[in-house]
Amino acid sequence: MAEKIPVSQLSVGMFVELPLSWDKHPFIKNRFKLKNPQQIEKIKNCGLKQILVHPELSDVTMPKSAGPTSPAPERDVDSVQDPKEQKPPEKWNPATLAPSELLEALNDKRMPSDQKAKAVYQHSRTMMDRLFESPSAENIVTSKKVISSVTDLVLSDDETAGNLLRITSHDFYTYTHSVNVGVTAIMLSKELFRHSSGHDLHELGAGFFLHDLGKIMVDPEVINKPGKLTDEEMAHMRIHPYQGYKILKDANALSDECKFVVMQHHEYHDGTGYPKRLKGEEIHRYARICCIADVFDALTSERSYKKAMKPFDALKLMQQQMSEHFDKKLFSEFVLLFK
């Protein structure tokens, strides 16, 4: 049973429920587990005095002063699925996978650029969250169609695309990471291939957005572990490129672009990546693009064990300490996106 406590008594590890609509707070979810003090500060900045906490989903003991309150309202469609919950995941069907607000924003030619970017970004994350909860073949095909429209927006509207690049979130939920990498990698591809007709940027965009789809087959405790993985855990994590390839193949949604991106986005230019330790030109150019965007987003995202780096600092670290991982020409083009 949910308990209502003062916001001042919140602590990391509590599973909270926000009594606000999505546009009134900076989080993608209304229900989630607190992973760092920065999230608590953001809740305080929302002006809330009290908040619902779910003890059965929390990792910490409730304050003694807290008492039970009335049952929590029915689960919001955007609420988080905690690994400890025994409830089955939501079964999103193709008709409801993409929020109507996302489709409206993509088709509204009069919406101001900054507002459109915020809506597209926010609701793209919701769509990807739903896809990870229910990755059926039909949902994968539907998501690719919507991602194609997002790709069109990035390619045709420089102002909105620039706003999308600037408003990326710093949490590290897999669905947020998928959108961040998708938008960033499409932006780089736009610069690289703007004068070429030899690239299917719609399929390429789908590959970028879906690059981590195979993580649905990885143990959530490994994905969310607050620290360095053991050798056994790392071996388990490294199944996700092939699993993503297999999921897309089984869904009959595996284009060449998706195949290269999903299978090779963790291969490094110096041959130290995985799963096949490919090197240099052995790695497809599309995967090399995704690799750069993937590492950049990992560095600029907040984890329970590290703070998010500022974009400039992340680019500097990538250049000074990780340069052998990347195609140098592609990385130089990537840096120009942030100038």
Secondary structure, DSSP 8 states (H G I E B T S, - for coil): --EEEEGGG--TT-EEE--S-GGGSS-S-SEEE--SHHHHHHHHHTT-SEEEE-GGG-SS---TT-EE-S---S--TT----TT--S------HHHHS-HHHHHHHH-TTS-HHHHHHHHHHHHHHHHHHHHH---HHHHHHHHHHHHHHHHHHHH-HHHHHHHHHS------HHHHHHHHHHHHHHHHHHHHTT-SSS-HHHHHHHHHTTTGGGGGS-HHHHT-SS---HHHHHHHTTHHHHHHHHHHHTT---HHHHHHHHHTT--TTS--SSS---GGGS-HHHHHHHHHHHHHHHTS-BTTB----HHHHHHHHHHHSGGGS-HHHHHHHHHTT-
